[in-house]
């Protein structure tokens, strides 16, 4: 029995050929249907050149287990999240490798009501079944049909904002290599048909699995220039760029400046709490001062959760939280089955800008100055546990607050930091922030990095 190395902590991803191919995806389809005893599963896929063949193999595997398949075609991950709950089916699978290089592909899986399937909630059991590859032959084959689920999805997106309150906006929308393009086109049609004065300037809009505009990952600084240039050239109010399966969106202000995801969490928390006071907001432990300040000032309850979509979603369900946000640009919504969306965030920010009359740069600039942060800095460290122990020994006694929700978080009088090790690589990830003192934040970042680097 050969181990399938494409199974990761939260999803399935691998290099095409040996790690992921049609035979493996067929077996995963059978294993998924068997594990869930699924009667109906919805599937979709991204724009990668390998996706149609893998999606066909997935459908065949599901149907071989007697499972009916509904195919919604080209789709982002959040469209599968939406369709799984909306169509009331037993599970959903999207064929995507998101922001990975073009010689990769993968699968993201959910069960009924779009509940996540990850390492400790079924993914390892599905892996074991796929590896064993002992399936019953001759079962009554399931059916296959294609549907267009875009209209109800777009209608749902628009429930998050007061459409009539949106002021005239000019928005640069960068669909990466086109994966998000069909949703943008549908929203554009709605805005035109309903006389909503939102104008889209489209960049890299047409679907192209050759990735002519680079890997669809706006976290890479080299992938931001085209959005920035279009914002400046068109004097746009905001720029929006998506990753390869558009479950994350990245925002640029009217000057073309990239905004760190941490500060967007604060904006969205404010957007929700202004409409729904006293609600709970979930956030990750990496950077917290800005989020907690905004939540408390807007009569909300801030709750910290371990980083990672499965942990955030589980905590949101437990707390019935209205919104959850991670600095990595994943934003989760109660009314979206506690799932993450790359479309809802920018709609909410557009509404917030309409109501405030401010520019995005002025709204964010105040918060960056109030709580400056280092952003996440990664360091390759062969002995992560040893280095964490040294950091703890040096700083623990001075801390006024100690947390170990995810890695080590220490808070001091005017600053705090979080340091955590990667689950998959010999990396330490460091985030530092201060209460209004950028020089202190920079000095402490330098100090901590010197300690980490001295242990190489």
DRENMIPA-442885 format. One record per residue (C-alpha): residue number from 1; residue in three letters; y, z negated, x. Coordinates in nm, 4 decimals, padded with zeros to 6 digits, always signed. Layout:
<recs>
{NUM, 'Ala', {Y, Z, X}},
...
</recs>
This chain:
<recs>
{1, 'Unk', {+00.0000, +00.0000, +00.0000}},
{2, 'Unk', {+00.3271, +00.1157, +00.1560}},
{3, 'Unk', {+00.6311, -00.1078, +00.1130}},
{4, 'Unk', {+00.9242, +00.0544, -00.0678}},
{5, 'Unk', {+01.2260, -00.0177, +00.1535}},
{6, 'Unk', {+01.4721, +00.1242, -00.1027}},
{7, 'Unk', {+01.4683, -00.2019, -00.3038}},
{8, 'Unk', {+01.7762, -00.4102, -00.2139}},
{9, 'Unk', {+01.9059, -00.7465, -00.3429}},
{10, 'Unk', {+02.0789, -00.6034, -00.6520}},
{11, 'Unk', {+01.9707, -00.2422, -00.6884}},
{12, 'Unk', {+01.7715, +00.0432, -00.5360}},
{13, 'Unk', {+01.9204, +00.2582, -00.2580}},
{14, 'Unk', {+01.7712, +00.4668, +00.0175}},
{15, 'Unk', {+01.7923, +00.7712, +00.2394}},
{16, 'Unk', {+01.6567, +01.0802, +00.0673}},
{17, 'Unk', {+01.3113, +01.1858, +00.1796}},
{18, 'Unk', {+01.1120, +00.8981, +00.3197}},
{19, 'Unk', {+01.2990, +00.6058, +00.1548}},
{20, 'Unk', {+01.3694, +00.7669, -00.1826}},
{21, 'Unk', {+01.2139, +01.0773, -00.3371}},
{22, 'Unk', {+01.0924, +01.2099, -00.6707}},
{23, 'Unk', {+00.7483, +01.0489, -00.6395}},
{24, 'Unk', {+00.8990, +00.7049, -00.5685}},
{25, 'Unk', {+01.1493, +00.7380, -00.8544}},
{26, 'Unk', {+00.8686, +00.8455, -01.0910}},
{27, 'Unk', {+00.6751, +00.5298, -00.9980}},
{28, 'Unk', {+00.9868, +00.3157, -01.0439}},
{29, 'Unk', {+01.0323, +00.4662, -01.3923}},
{30, 'Unk', {+00.6757, +00.3731, -01.4850}},
{31, 'Unk', {+00.7106, +00.0255, -01.3347}},
{32, 'Unk', {+01.0415, -00.0368, -01.5173}},
{33, 'Unk', {+00.8977, +00.0637, -01.8555}},
{34, 'Unk', {+00.5817, -00.1406, -01.7964}},
{35, 'Unk', {+00.7677, -00.4513, -01.6776}},
{36, 'Unk', {+01.0028, -00.4514, -01.9790}},
{37, 'Unk', {+00.7416, -00.3146, -02.2232}},
{38, 'Unk', {+01.0311, -00.0848, -02.3111}},
{39, 'Unk', {+01.0202, +00.1393, -02.6158}},
{40, 'Unk', {+01.3508, +00.3194, -02.5458}},
{41, 'Unk', {+01.5585, +00.3484, -02.2269}},
{42, 'Unk', {+01.8911, +00.5250, -02.1712}},
{43, 'Unk', {+01.9478, +00.7132, -01.8432}},
{44, 'Unk', {+02.2330, +00.8969, -01.6718}},
{45, 'Unk', {+02.3348, +01.0044, -01.3247}},
{46, 'Unk', {+02.6176, +01.0700, -01.0812}},
{47, 'Unk', {+02.7300, +01.4007, -00.9233}},
{48, 'Unk', {+02.5075, +01.3924, -00.6136}},
{49, 'Unk', {+02.3120, +01.7123, -00.5523}},
{50, 'Unk', {+01.9832, +01.5174, -00.5537}},
{51, 'Unk', {+02.0556, +01.3381, -00.8828}},
{52, 'Unk', {+01.9252, +01.5958, -01.1396}},
{53, 'Unk', {+01.5784, +01.6156, -00.9796}},
{54, 'Unk', {+01.5540, +01.2375, -00.9368}},
{55, 'Unk', {+01.6702, +01.1822, -01.2957}},
{56, 'Unk', {+01.4020, +01.4247, -01.4176}},
{57, 'Unk', {+01.1360, +01.2330, -01.2195}},
{58, 'Unk', {+01.2665, +00.9056, -01.3640}},
{59, 'Unk', {+01.2460, +01.0418, -01.7194}},
{60, 'Unk', {+00.8897, +01.1640, -01.6592}},
{61, 'Unk', {+00.7885, +00.8217, -01.5274}},
{62, 'Unk', {+00.9376, +00.6412, -01.8254}},
{63, 'Unk', {+00.7803, +00.8839, -02.0746}},
{64, 'Unk', {+00.4389, +00.8560, -01.9042}},
{65, 'Unk', {+00.4447, +00.4863, -02.0021}},
{66, 'Unk', {+00.5062, +00.5804, -02.3666}},
{67, 'Unk', {+00.8801, +00.5073, -02.3454}},
{68, 'Unk', {+01.1356, +00.7235, -02.5282}},
{69, 'Unk', {+01.4221, +00.8458, -02.3083}},
{70, 'Unk', {+01.7843, +00.9037, -02.4098}},
{71, 'Unk', {+01.9770, +01.0983, -02.1445}},
{72, 'Unk', {+02.3583, +01.0742, -02.1558}},
{73, 'Unk', {+02.3991, +01.3209, -01.8668}},
{74, 'Unk', {+02.6695, +01.2851, -01.6019}},
{75, 'Unk', {+02.7691, +00.9201, -01.6202}},
{76, 'Unk', {+02.9160, +00.6337, -01.4247}},
{77, 'Unk', {+02.7358, +00.3013, -01.4005}},
{78, 'Unk', {+02.9571, +00.1446, -01.6659}},
{79, 'Unk', {+02.8676, +00.4216, -01.9121}},
{80, 'Unk', {+02.5034, +00.3130, -01.8809}},
{81, 'Unk', {+02.6089, -00.0512, -01.9280}},
{82, 'Unk', {+02.7950, +00.0485, -02.2425}},
{83, 'Unk', {+02.5231, +00.2801, -02.3769}},
{84, 'Unk', {+02.2423, +00.0249, -02.3284}},
{85, 'Unk', {+02.4182, -00.2253, -02.5561}},
{86, 'Unk', {+02.5827, +00.0265, -02.7912}},
{87, 'Unk', {+02.2569, +00.2140, -02.8598}},
{88, 'Unk', {+02.0622, -00.1161, -02.8798}},
{89, 'Unk', {+01.7891, +00.0042, -02.6427}},
{90, 'Unk', {+01.5552, -00.1935, -02.4176}},
{91, 'Unk', {+01.7115, -00.0973, -02.0864}},
{92, 'Unk', {+01.9295, +00.1435, -01.8928}},
{93, 'Unk', {+01.9076, +00.3193, -01.5559}},
{94, 'Unk', {+02.1737, +00.5188, -01.3739}},
{95, 'Unk', {+02.0808, +00.7399, -01.0799}},
{96, 'Unk', {+02.3557, +00.6772, -00.8234}},
{97, 'Unk', {+02.4189, +00.5645, -00.4682}},
{98, 'Unk', {+02.7845, +00.4869, -00.5462}},
{99, 'Unk', {+02.9833, +00.4946, -00.2203}},
{100, 'Unk', {+02.6905, +00.5591, +00.0166}},
{101, 'Unk', {+02.6738, +00.8792, +00.2294}},
{102, 'Unk', {+02.5595, +01.1982, +00.0587}},
{103, 'Unk', {+02.2071, +01.1881, +00.2068}},
{104, 'Unk', {+02.1434, +00.8712, +00.0023}},
{105, 'Unk', {+02.0705, +00.8094, -00.3626}},
{106, 'Unk', {+01.9597, +00.5134, -00.5716}},
{107, 'Unk', {+01.9120, +00.3458, -00.9085}},
{108, 'Unk', {+02.0924, +00.0651, -01.0893}},
{109, 'Unk', {+01.8888, -00.1070, -01.3595}},
{110, 'Unk', {+01.9715, -00.3230, -01.6610}},
{111, 'Unk', {+01.7637, -00.4654, -01.9420}},
{112, 'Unk', {+01.8585, -00.5160, -02.3092}},
{113, 'Unk', {+02.2260, -00.5986, -02.3783}},
{114, 'Unk', {+02.2981, -00.4716, -02.0241}},
{115, 'Unk', {+02.1712, -00.7912, -01.8599}},
{116, 'Unk', {+02.1373, -00.7385, -01.4830}},
{117, 'Unk', {+01.8027, -00.6903, -01.3136}},
{118, 'Unk', {+01.8211, -00.8077, -00.9532}},
{119, 'Unk', {+01.6000, -00.9742, -00.6924}},
{120, 'Unk', {+01.5278, -01.2933, -00.8839}},
{121, 'Unk', {+01.5424, -01.1437, -01.2360}},
{122, 'Unk', {+01.2768, -00.8728, -01.2280}},
{123, 'Unk', {+01.3592, -00.6290, -00.9481}},
{124, 'Unk', {+01.0875, -00.7670, -00.7178}},
{125, 'Unk', {+00.8303, -00.7498, -00.9976}},
{126, 'Unk', {+00.9226, -00.3837, -01.0605}},
{127, 'Unk', {+00.8974, -00.3204, -00.6847}},
{128, 'Unk', {+00.5468, -00.4714, -00.6756}},
{129, 'Unk', {+00.4292, -00.2533, -00.9670}},
{130, 'Unk', {+00.5764, +00.0619, -00.8100}},
{131, 'Unk', {+00.4162, -00.0180, -00.4726}},
{132, 'Unk', {+00.0747, -00.0869, -00.6279}},
{133, 'Unk', {+00.0965, +00.2471, -00.8146}},
{134, 'Unk', {-00.1968, +00.1636, -01.0436}},
{135, 'Unk', {-00.0817, +00.2978, -01.3780}},
{136, 'Unk', {-00.2905, +00.3704, -01.6874}},
{137, 'Unk', {-00.3259, +00.7425, -01.7478}},
{138, 'Unk', {-00.3467, +00.9161, -02.0849}},
{139, 'Unk', {-00.0954, +00.7022, -02.2741}},
{140, 'Unk', {+00.0887, +00.8684, -02.5621}},
{141, 'Unk', {+00.3888, +01.0246, -02.3947}},
{142, 'Unk', {+00.7379, +00.9142, -02.4945}},
{143, 'Unk', {+01.0040, +01.1543, -02.6242}},
{144, 'Unk', {+01.3174, +01.2869, -02.4478}},
{145, 'Unk', {+01.6559, +01.3705, -02.5964}},
{146, 'Unk', {+02.0061, +01.4269, -02.4691}},
{147, 'Unk', {+02.3122, +01.2810, -02.6419}},
{148, 'Unk', {+02.6873, +01.2699, -02.5829}},
{149, 'Unk', {+02.7868, +00.9038, -02.5724}},
{150, 'Unk', {+03.1365, +00.9659, -02.4350}},
{151, 'Unk', {+03.3367, +00.9381, -02.7631}},
{152, 'Unk', {+03.2284, +00.5803, -02.8504}},
{153, 'Unk', {+03.2686, +00.4779, -02.4839}},
{154, 'Unk', {+03.6282, +00.6041, -02.4703}},
{155, 'Unk', {+03.7048, +00.4459, -02.8069}},
{156, 'Unk', {+03.5797, +00.1134, -02.6718}},
{157, 'Unk', {+03.7932, +00.1419, -02.3566}},
{158, 'Unk', {+04.1032, +00.1836, -02.5718}},
{159, 'Unk', {+04.0364, -00.1395, -02.7642}},
{160, 'Unk', {+04.1545, -00.3389, -02.4596}},
{161, 'Unk', {+04.5165, -00.2269, -02.4895}},
{162, 'Unk', {+04.7826, -00.1837, -02.7552}},
{163, 'Unk', {+04.7999, +00.1946, -02.7342}},
{164, 'Unk', {+05.1359, +00.2108, -02.9095}},
{165, 'Unk', {+05.2944, -00.0244, -02.6542}},
{166, 'Unk', {+05.2221, +00.2014, -02.3549}},
{167, 'Unk', {+05.5525, +00.3314, -02.2235}},
{168, 'Unk', {+05.5808, +00.6799, -02.0671}},
{169, 'Unk', {+05.3711, +00.6706, -01.7526}},
{170, 'Unk', {+05.2900, +00.9095, -01.4733}},
{171, 'Unk', {+04.9572, +00.8189, -01.3140}},
{172, 'Unk', {+04.7814, +00.9733, -01.0152}},
{173, 'Unk', {+04.4070, +00.9666, -01.0822}},
{174, 'Unk', {+04.1696, +01.0343, -00.7922}},
{175, 'Unk', {+03.8149, +01.0807, -00.9200}},
{176, 'Unk', {+03.6771, +01.0821, -00.5627}},
{177, 'Unk', {+03.4683, +01.3944, -00.5896}},
{178, 'Unk', {+03.4816, +01.4196, -00.9659}},
{179, 'Unk', {+03.2395, +01.1570, -01.0992}},
{180, 'Unk', {+03.5069, +00.9912, -01.3144}},
{181, 'Unk', {+03.6679, +01.3187, -01.4158}},
{182, 'Unk', {+03.5051, +01.3579, -01.7573}},
{183, 'Unk', {+03.6254, +01.0122, -01.8700}},
{184, 'Unk', {+03.9808, +01.0845, -01.7503}},
{185, 'Unk', {+03.9747, +01.4164, -01.9389}},
{186, 'Unk', {+03.8598, +01.2426, -02.2587}},
{187, 'Unk', {+04.1322, +00.9759, -02.2266}},
{188, 'Unk', {+04.3897, +01.2463, -02.1578}},
{189, 'Unk', {+04.2880, +01.4314, -02.4753}},
{190, 'Unk', {+04.3236, +01.1094, -02.6751}},
{191, 'Unk', {+04.6713, +01.0430, -02.5321}},
{192, 'Unk', {+04.7871, +01.3992, -02.6064}},
{193, 'Unk', {+04.6401, +01.4013, -02.9592}},
{194, 'Unk', {+04.8032, +01.0646, -03.0382}},
{195, 'Unk', {+05.1406, +01.1330, -02.8723}},
{196, 'Unk', {+05.0929, +00.8611, -02.6080}},
{197, 'Unk', {+05.3199, +00.9592, -02.3192}},
{198, 'Unk', {+05.0734, +00.9002, -02.0346}},
{199, 'Unk', {+05.0600, +01.1896, -01.7880}},
{200, 'Unk', {+04.7713, +01.2271, -01.5428}},
{201, 'Unk', {+04.8120, +01.3919, -01.2027}},
{202, 'Unk', {+04.4550, +01.4755, -01.1039}},
{203, 'Unk', {+04.3325, +01.4611, -00.7434}},
{204, 'Unk', {+03.9812, +01.5654, -00.6293}},
{205, 'Unk', {+03.8971, +01.5923, -00.9963}},
{206, 'Unk', {+03.6145, +01.8460, -01.0223}},
{207, 'Unk', {+03.2556, +01.7226, -00.9753}},
{208, 'Unk', {+03.1214, +01.8301, -00.6360}},
{209, 'Unk', {+02.8112, +01.6663, -00.4903}},
{210, 'Unk', {+02.8892, +01.8118, -00.1479}},
{211, 'Unk', {+03.1607, +01.5414, -00.1197}},
{212, 'Unk', {+03.4246, +01.7801, +00.0227}},
{213, 'Unk', {+03.6802, +01.4975, +00.0100}},
{214, 'Unk', {+03.4681, +01.2487, +00.2031}},
{215, 'Unk', {+03.2430, +00.9657, +00.0885}},
{216, 'Unk', {+03.3811, +00.8351, -00.2438}},
{217, 'Unk', {+03.4843, +00.4950, -00.1140}},
{218, 'Unk', {+03.8569, +00.4075, -00.1382}},
{219, 'Unk', {+03.7964, +00.0896, +00.0638}},
{220, 'Unk', {+03.7898, +00.3178, +00.3698}},
{221, 'Unk', {+04.1546, +00.3592, +00.4788}},
{222, 'Unk', {+04.0960, +00.7263, +00.5658}},
{223, 'Unk', {+04.0049, +00.7939, +00.2004}},
{224, 'Unk', {+04.3349, +00.6607, +00.0636}},
{225, 'Unk', {+04.5782, +00.9169, +00.1998}},
{226, 'Unk', {+04.5387, +01.1818, -00.0716}},
{227, 'Unk', {+04.6101, +00.9270, -00.3482}},
{228, 'Unk', {+04.9050, +00.7839, -00.1581}},
{229, 'Unk', {+05.0530, +01.1291, -00.0902}},
{230, 'Unk', {+05.0182, +01.2351, -00.4552}},
{231, 'Unk', {+05.1883, +00.9154, -00.5783}},
{232, 'Unk', {+05.4860, +00.9733, -00.3475}},
{233, 'Unk', {+05.5099, +01.3508, -00.4078}},
{234, 'Unk', {+05.4991, +01.3141, -00.7871}},
{235, 'Unk', {+05.7074, +00.9930, -00.8074}},
{236, 'Unk', {+05.4210, +00.8385, -01.0053}},
{237, 'Unk', {+05.4207, +00.4864, -01.1517}},
{238, 'Unk', {+05.0751, +00.4040, -01.0163}},
{239, 'Unk', {+04.7791, +00.5581, -00.8331}},
{240, 'Unk', {+04.4155, +00.4952, -00.9259}},
{241, 'Unk', {+04.1122, +00.5880, -00.7148}},
{242, 'Unk', {+03.7454, +00.5309, -00.7980}},
{243, 'Unk', {+03.4257, +00.4966, -00.6002}},
{244, 'Unk', {+03.1208, +00.7209, -00.6486}},
{245, 'Unk', {+02.9932, +00.5667, -00.9720}},
{246, 'Unk', {+03.3422, +00.4477, -01.0817}},
{247, 'Unk', {+03.2442, +00.0883, -01.1539}},
{248, 'Unk', {+03.5306, -00.0066, -00.9182}},
{249, 'Unk', {+03.8887, +00.1170, -00.9303}},
{250, 'Unk', {+04.1496, +00.0752, -00.6582}},
{251, 'Unk', {+04.5198, +00.0669, -00.7368}},
{252, 'Unk', {+04.8243, +00.1974, -00.5486}},
{253, 'Unk', {+05.1800, +00.0976, -00.6382}},
{254, 'Unk', {+05.4657, +00.3415, -00.7069}},
{255, 'Unk', {+05.5378, +00.3598, -00.3327}},
{256, 'Unk', {+05.1813, +00.4693, -00.2610}},
{257, 'Unk', {+05.0847, +00.1348, -00.1111}},
{258, 'Unk', {+04.7215, +00.0236, -00.1511}},
{259, 'Unk', {+04.6868, -00.3099, -00.3322}},
{260, 'Unk', {+04.4139, -00.5507, -00.2256}},
{261, 'Unk', {+04.1660, -00.6260, -00.5060}},
{262, 'Unk', {+04.2350, -01.0012, -00.4824}},
{263, 'Unk', {+04.5853, -00.9622, -00.6272}},
{264, 'Unk', {+04.4567, -00.7395, -00.9093}},
{265, 'Unk', {+04.2284, -01.0271, -01.0185}},
{266, 'Unk', {+04.5412, -01.2381, -01.0712}},
{267, 'Unk', {+04.7141, -00.9615, -01.2681}},
{268, 'Unk', {+04.4162, -00.9145, -01.4999}},
{269, 'Unk', {+04.3707, -01.2889, -01.5496}},
{270, 'Unk', {+04.7354, -01.3005, -01.6563}},
{271, 'Unk', {+04.6899, -01.0009, -01.8886}},
{272, 'Unk', {+04.4034, -01.1725, -02.0712}},
{273, 'Unk', {+04.5533, -01.5213, -02.0850}},
{274, 'Unk', {+04.8814, -01.3954, -02.2307}},
{275, 'Unk', {+04.6804, -01.2660, -02.5274}},
{276, 'Unk', {+04.4079, -01.5336, -02.5260}},
{277, 'Unk', {+04.5271, -01.8715, -02.3902}},
{278, 'Unk', {+04.2784, -02.1477, -02.3024}},
{279, 'Unk', {+04.0075, -01.8986, -02.2079}},
{280, 'Unk', {+03.7898, -01.9268, -01.8970}},
{281, 'Unk', {+03.8345, -01.6967, -01.5968}},
{282, 'Unk', {+03.5574, -01.6584, -01.3356}},
{283, 'Unk', {+03.6499, -01.5807, -00.9745}},
{284, 'Unk', {+03.4709, -01.5646, -00.6402}},
{285, 'Unk', {+03.5293, -01.8209, -00.3595}},
{286, 'Unk', {+03.6579, -01.5904, -00.0862}},
{287, 'Unk', {+04.0275, -01.6072, -00.1815}},
{288, 'Unk', {+04.1342, -01.8386, -00.4642}},
{289, 'Unk', {+04.4876, -01.9827, -00.4377}},
{290, 'Unk', {+04.6663, -01.6990, -00.6168}},
{291, 'Unk', {+04.4066, -01.6676, -00.8945}},
{292, 'Unk', {+04.3956, -02.0434, -00.9672}},
{293, 'Unk', {+04.7760, -02.0652, -00.9708}},
{294, 'Unk', {+04.8101, -01.7786, -01.2207}},
{295, 'Unk', {+04.5263, -01.9028, -01.4429}},
{296, 'Unk', {+04.6647, -02.2579, -01.4630}},
{297, 'Unk', {+05.0228, -02.1391, -01.5268}},
{298, 'Unk', {+04.8947, -01.9248, -01.8145}},
{299, 'Unk', {+04.6956, -02.2096, -01.9753}},
{300, 'Unk', {+04.3552, -02.0871, -01.8676}},
{301, 'Unk', {+04.0564, -02.2496, -01.6974}},
{302, 'Unk', {+03.9599, -02.1147, -01.3528}},
{303, 'Unk', {+03.5900, -02.1389, -01.2632}},
{304, 'Unk', {+03.4444, -02.0472, -00.9251}},
{305, 'Unk', {+03.1167, -01.8542, -00.8939}},
{306, 'Unk', {+02.9062, -01.7325, -00.6048}},
{307, 'Unk', {+02.9969, -01.3783, -00.4941}},
{308, 'Unk', {+02.7875, -01.0915, -00.6337}},
{309, 'Unk', {+02.7623, -00.9189, -00.9696}},
{310, 'Unk', {+02.4428, -01.0920, -01.0839}},
{311, 'Unk', {+02.5924, -01.4388, -01.0165}},
{312, 'Unk', {+02.9283, -01.3569, -01.1794}},
{313, 'Unk', {+02.7647, -01.2085, -01.4903}},
{314, 'Unk', {+02.5284, -01.5041, -01.5263}},
{315, 'Unk', {+02.8160, -01.7528, -01.4933}},
{316, 'Unk', {+03.0325, -01.5588, -01.7390}},
{317, 'Unk', {+02.7569, -01.5656, -02.0002}},
{318, 'Unk', {+02.7013, -01.9380, -01.9419}},
{319, 'Unk', {+03.0750, -02.0190, -01.9748}},
{320, 'Unk', {+03.1537, -01.7477, -02.2316}},
{321, 'Unk', {+03.4380, -01.6445, -01.9987}},
{322, 'Unk', {+03.6684, -01.3658, -02.1165}},
{323, 'Unk', {+03.7132, -01.2118, -01.7699}},
{324, 'Unk', {+03.5737, -01.2364, -01.4185}},
{325, 'Unk', {+03.7074, -01.0791, -01.1012}},
{326, 'Unk', {+03.6017, -01.0347, -00.7389}},
{327, 'Unk', {+03.8319, -00.9375, -00.4540}},
{328, 'Unk', {+03.5948, -00.6452, -00.3844}},
{329, 'Unk', {+03.7445, -00.4704, -00.6927}},
{330, 'Unk', {+03.4643, -00.5571, -00.9352}},
{331, 'Unk', {+03.6117, -00.6688, -01.2679}},
{332, 'Unk', {+03.3931, -00.8060, -01.5492}},
{333, 'Unk', {+03.4723, -00.8325, -01.9203}},
{334, 'Unk', {+03.3155, -01.0412, -02.1954}},
{335, 'Unk', {+03.3643, -00.7691, -02.4560}},
{336, 'Unk', {+03.1981, -00.5216, -02.2208}},
{337, 'Unk', {+02.8693, -00.7139, -02.2285}},
{338, 'Unk', {+02.9937, -00.9245, -01.9340}},
{339, 'Unk', {+02.9658, -00.6114, -01.7178}},
{340, 'Unk', {+03.1981, -00.4569, -01.4617}},
{341, 'Unk', {+03.4171, -00.1573, -01.5388}},
{342, 'Unk', {+03.6420, +00.0641, -01.3300}},
{343, 'Unk', {+03.8257, +00.2001, -01.6341}},
{344, 'Unk', {+03.9353, -00.1143, -01.8205}},
{345, 'Unk', {+04.1345, -00.2669, -01.5275}},
{346, 'Unk', {+04.3899, +00.0108, -01.4829}},
{347, 'Unk', {+04.4443, +00.0352, -01.8597}},
{348, 'Unk', {+04.5263, -00.3373, -01.8681}},
{349, 'Unk', {+04.7618, -00.3071, -01.5692}},
{350, 'Unk', {+04.9388, -00.0130, -01.7348}},
{351, 'Unk', {+04.9874, -00.2255, -02.0473}},
{352, 'Unk', {+05.1134, -00.5189, -01.8380}},
{353, 'Unk', {+05.3670, -00.2930, -01.6654}},
{354, 'Unk', {+05.4790, -00.1567, -02.0033}},
{355, 'Unk', {+05.5381, -00.5044, -02.1409}},
{356, 'Unk', {+05.7098, -00.6461, -01.8315}},
{357, 'Unk', {+05.9279, -00.3467, -01.7503}},
{358, 'Unk', {+05.8603, -00.4179, -01.3822}},
{359, 'Unk', {+05.7205, -00.1876, -01.1180}},
{360, 'Unk', {+05.3732, -00.2572, -00.9845}},
{361, 'Unk', {+05.5091, -00.3245, -00.6344}},
{362, 'Unk', {+05.7502, -00.5909, -00.7608}},
{363, 'Unk', {+05.4796, -00.7616, -00.9697}},
{364, 'Unk', {+05.2359, -00.7737, -00.6787}},
{365, 'Unk', {+05.4872, -00.8349, -00.3994}},
{366, 'Unk', {+05.5868, -01.1722, -00.5453}},
{367, 'Unk', {+05.2242, -01.2843, -00.5447}},
{368, 'Unk', {+05.1484, -01.1530, -00.1927}},
{369, 'Unk', {+05.4502, -01.3429, -00.0575}},
{370, 'Unk', {+05.3511, -01.6551, -00.2504}},
{371, 'Unk', {+04.9895, -01.6459, -00.1289}},
{372, 'Unk', {+04.9517, -01.4178, +00.1756}},
{373, 'Unk', {+04.5943, -01.3440, +00.2783}},
{374, 'Unk', {+04.4062, -01.1885, +00.5684}},
{375, 'Unk', {+04.1781, -00.9709, +00.3589}},
{376, 'Unk', {+03.8092, -00.9796, +00.4460}},
{377, 'Unk', {+03.7385, -00.9537, +00.8204}},
{378, 'Unk', {+03.3806, -00.8845, +00.9293}},
{379, 'Unk', {+03.2420, -00.9859, +01.2670}},
{380, 'Unk', {+02.8951, -00.9018, +01.3995}},
{381, 'Unk', {+02.7430, -01.2309, +01.5145}},
{382, 'Unk', {+02.3790, -01.2571, +01.6280}},
{383, 'Unk', {+02.3610, -01.6337, +01.5636}},
{384, 'Unk', {+02.5462, -01.6826, +01.2340}},
{385, 'Unk', {+02.4131, -02.0344, +01.1661}},
{386, 'Unk', {+02.5254, -02.1606, +01.5102}},
{387, 'Unk', {+02.8761, -02.0199, +01.4655}},
{388, 'Unk', {+02.9061, -02.1643, +01.1122}},
{389, 'Unk', {+02.8081, -02.5057, +01.2513}},
{390, 'Unk', {+03.0792, -02.4812, +01.5207}},
{391, 'Unk', {+03.3445, -02.3833, +01.2647}},
{392, 'Unk', {+03.2396, -02.6739, +01.0467}},
{393, 'Unk', {+03.2511, -02.9184, +01.3393}},
{394, 'Unk', {+03.6023, -02.8089, +01.4338}},
{395, 'Unk', {+03.7659, -02.8027, +01.0892}},
{396, 'Unk', {+03.5690, -03.0201, +00.8463}},
{397, 'Unk', {+03.7342, -03.3537, +00.9283}},
{398, 'Unk', {+04.0853, -03.2136, +00.8619}},
{399, 'Unk', {+04.0013, -03.0565, +00.5248}},
{400, 'Unk', {+04.1301, -03.2021, +00.1970}},
{401, 'Unk', {+03.8747, -03.0032, -00.0062}},
{402, 'Unk', {+03.5269, -02.8815, +00.0924}},
{403, 'Unk', {+03.3156, -02.6365, -00.1103}},
{404, 'Unk', {+02.9850, -02.4649, -00.0435}},
{405, 'Unk', {+02.9587, -02.2459, -00.3541}},
{406, 'Unk', {+02.9225, -01.9440, -00.1261}},
{407, 'Unk', {+02.9380, -02.0021, +00.2490}},
{408, 'Unk', {+03.1884, -02.2621, +00.3703}},
{409, 'Unk', {+03.5269, -02.3012, +00.1983}},
{410, 'Unk', {+03.7733, -02.5497, +00.3471}},
{411, 'Unk', {+04.1169, -02.6223, +00.2050}},
{412, 'Unk', {+04.4005, -02.7899, +00.3958}},
{413, 'Unk', {+04.7544, -02.8910, +00.3057}},
{414, 'Unk', {+04.9076, -02.5418, +00.3275}},
{415, 'Unk', {+04.6115, -02.3071, +00.3831}},
{416, 'Unk', {+04.2401, -02.2459, +00.3242}},
{417, 'Unk', {+03.9583, -02.0283, +00.4478}},
{418, 'Unk', {+03.6144, -01.9115, +00.3418}},
{419, 'Unk', {+03.3515, -01.7964, +00.5882}},
{420, 'Unk', {+03.0132, -01.6683, +00.4733}},
{421, 'Unk', {+02.7252, -01.4777, +00.6212}},
{422, 'Unk', {+02.6067, -01.1405, +00.4949}},
{423, 'Unk', {+02.2777, -01.1328, +00.3032}},
{424, 'Unk', {+02.1697, -00.8115, +00.4715}},
{425, 'Unk', {+02.3292, -00.7909, +00.8192}},
{426, 'Unk', {+02.4073, -01.0255, +01.1150}},
{427, 'Unk', {+02.7669, -01.0511, +00.9963}},
{428, 'Unk', {+03.0153, -01.3271, +00.9271}},
{429, 'Unk', {+03.2812, -01.2493, +00.6660}},
{430, 'Unk', {+03.6096, -01.4378, +00.7005}},
{431, 'Unk', {+03.8970, -01.4741, +00.4520}},
{432, 'Unk', {+04.2085, -01.6804, +00.5236}},
{433, 'Unk', {+04.5074, -01.7509, +00.2946}},
{434, 'Unk', {+04.8088, -01.9778, +00.2889}},
{435, 'Unk', {+05.0547, -02.1269, +00.0448}},
{436, 'Unk', {+05.3614, -01.9120, +00.1119}},
{437, 'Unk', {+05.3432, -01.9136, +00.4929}},
{438, 'Unk', {+05.2418, -01.5780, +00.6391}},
{439, 'Unk', {+05.2872, -01.6974, +00.9987}},
{440, 'Unk', {+05.0529, -01.9904, +00.9401}},
{441, 'Unk', {+04.7976, -01.7591, +00.7760}},
{442, 'Unk', {+04.8115, -01.5169, +01.0713}},
{443, 'Unk', {+04.7885, -01.7990, +01.3267}},
{444, 'Unk', {+04.4877, -01.9597, +01.1579}},
{445, 'Unk', {+04.3163, -01.6206, +01.1206}},
{446, 'Unk', {+04.3623, -01.5600, +01.4936}},
{447, 'Unk', {+04.2356, -01.9116, +01.5726}},
{448, 'Unk', {+03.9196, -01.8718, +01.3630}},
{449, 'Unk', {+03.8445, -01.5249, +01.4996}},
{450, 'Unk', {+03.8798, -01.6568, +01.8557}},
{451, 'Unk', {+03.6210, -01.9257, +01.7759}},
{452, 'Unk', {+03.3847, -01.6700, +01.6183}},
{453, 'Unk', {+03.4291, -01.4175, +01.9019}},
{454, 'Unk', {+03.3718, -01.6819, +02.1737}},
{455, 'Unk', {+03.0109, -01.7136, +02.0538}},
{456, 'Unk', {+02.9040, -01.3539, +02.1171}},
</recs>
